[in-house]
């Protein structure tokens, strides 16, 4: 039996966003460990920005767990970064979620001992975040 779960919440701060992104990373770690999924960069997934109006008074984000991301074949920065961070952590690489902001738009990347990794750029994002 498959059940699709949607969690609706409101992030009020950078701290809220980081907490919630790390829960997505935790969920993805579990999914990677319990299902036979290829690594992110071999999964055929591409970057695609959500169609939501980011300049709206109350923008809405749809965050995808890694199994849904792979099924859909595309995701935006938080989907891709949370999947990559989970993959690295499962391989014992001390990776963390990194949030940067330009105007009203947040961009999510992964910090590793080797530096900042941007899965969105590697998977097709063009231009400034």
C-alpha positions as CSV (number, residue, x, y, z in Angstrom):
1,X,0.0,0.0,0.0
2,X,1.3,3.5,-0.9
3,X,0.2,6.6,1.0
4,X,1.1,10.1,-0.1
5,X,1.6,12.5,2.8
6,X,1.6,16.2,2.5
7,X,2.7,18.4,5.4
8,X,1.6,22.0,5.4
9,X,3.5,24.4,7.6
10,X,4.6,28.0,7.7
11,X,8.3,28.9,8.1
12,X,8.7,32.3,9.8
13,X,12.5,32.5,9.8
14,X,15.7,31.1,8.5
15,X,15.9,28.9,11.6
16,X,12.5,27.4,10.8
17,X,13.6,26.7,7.2
18,X,16.8,25.0,8.3
19,X,15.0,22.9,10.8
20,X,12.4,21.8,8.2
21,X,15.0,21.2,5.5
22,X,17.0,19.0,7.9
23,X,13.8,16.9,8.6
24,X,13.6,16.4,4.8
25,X,17.2,15.3,4.8
26,X,16.5,12.9,7.6
27,X,13.5,11.4,5.7
28,X,15.7,11.1,2.5
29,X,18.4,9.3,4.5
30,X,15.8,6.8,5.6
31,X,14.5,6.4,2.0
32,X,18.0,5.9,0.6
33,X,18.7,3.3,3.2
34,X,15.5,1.3,2.7
35,X,14.9,1.5,-1.0
36,X,17.1,0.6,-4.0
37,X,17.7,4.1,-5.5
38,X,20.6,5.3,-7.6
39,X,22.7,8.2,-6.5
40,X,21.2,11.7,-7.3
41,X,23.6,12.5,-10.2
42,X,22.9,9.1,-11.8
43,X,19.1,9.2,-11.4
44,X,18.3,11.3,-14.5
45,X,16.7,14.0,-12.4
46,X,16.9,17.6,-13.6
47,X,16.5,21.0,-12.0
48,X,13.2,22.7,-12.6
49,X,12.0,25.8,-10.8
50,X,8.6,25.6,-9.3
51,X,5.9,27.6,-11.1
52,X,4.8,29.3,-7.8
53,X,5.0,33.1,-7.8
54,X,8.0,33.7,-5.5
55,X,7.1,37.4,-5.3
56,X,3.6,36.7,-4.0
57,X,2.7,37.9,-0.5
58,X,2.7,34.3,0.7
59,X,4.8,32.1,-1.6
60,X,4.2,28.3,-1.3
61,X,6.8,25.6,-1.7
62,X,6.3,22.0,-2.6
63,X,9.1,19.9,-1.1
64,X,9.6,16.4,-2.5
65,X,11.1,13.4,-0.7
66,X,13.8,11.7,-2.8
67,X,11.5,8.9,-4.0
68,X,8.9,11.4,-5.3
69,X,11.7,13.5,-6.8
70,X,13.0,10.5,-8.7
71,X,9.5,9.5,-9.8
72,X,8.8,13.0,-11.1
73,X,12.2,13.4,-12.7
74,X,12.7,17.0,-11.6
75,X,12.9,19.2,-8.6
76,X,14.0,22.6,-7.4
77,X,16.9,23.6,-5.1
78,X,15.6,22.3,-1.8
79,X,14.5,19.0,-3.3
80,X,17.9,18.4,-4.9
81,X,20.0,19.7,-2.0
82,X,18.1,17.7,0.6
83,X,18.6,14.5,-1.5
84,X,22.3,15.2,-2.1
85,X,22.9,16.0,1.6
86,X,21.2,12.8,2.7
87,X,23.2,10.8,0.2
88,X,26.5,12.3,1.5
89,X,25.5,11.8,5.1
90,X,24.7,8.2,4.5
91,X,28.2,7.9,3.0
92,X,29.6,9.4,6.3
93,X,30.5,12.7,4.6
94,X,29.7,15.6,7.1
95,X,27.4,17.5,4.8
96,X,25.0,20.3,5.9
97,X,22.3,22.3,4.3
98,X,23.2,25.8,3.4
99,X,20.7,28.6,2.8
100,X,21.5,31.8,1.0
101,X,19.1,34.6,0.1
102,X,18.9,37.1,-2.8
103,X,16.1,39.5,-2.3
104,X,13.0,37.5,-1.4
105,X,14.3,34.2,-2.9
106,X,16.1,31.6,-0.9
107,X,18.5,29.2,-2.5
108,X,19.5,25.8,-0.9
109,X,22.9,24.2,-1.5
110,X,25.1,21.7,0.4
111,X,28.2,22.4,2.4
112,X,30.8,19.7,2.5
113,X,34.4,19.6,3.7
114,X,35.4,20.2,0.1
115,X,33.3,23.4,-0.2
116,X,29.8,24.3,-1.3
117,X,28.1,22.0,-3.7
118,X,25.1,23.2,-5.7
119,X,23.1,20.2,-7.1
120,X,20.7,22.6,-8.9
121,X,23.5,24.0,-11.0
122,X,24.9,20.6,-11.7
123,X,21.5,19.4,-12.8
124,X,20.5,22.2,-15.1
125,X,19.8,25.5,-13.3
126,X,21.1,28.5,-15.2
127,X,21.6,32.1,-14.0
128,X,21.7,33.6,-10.5
129,X,20.0,31.8,-7.7
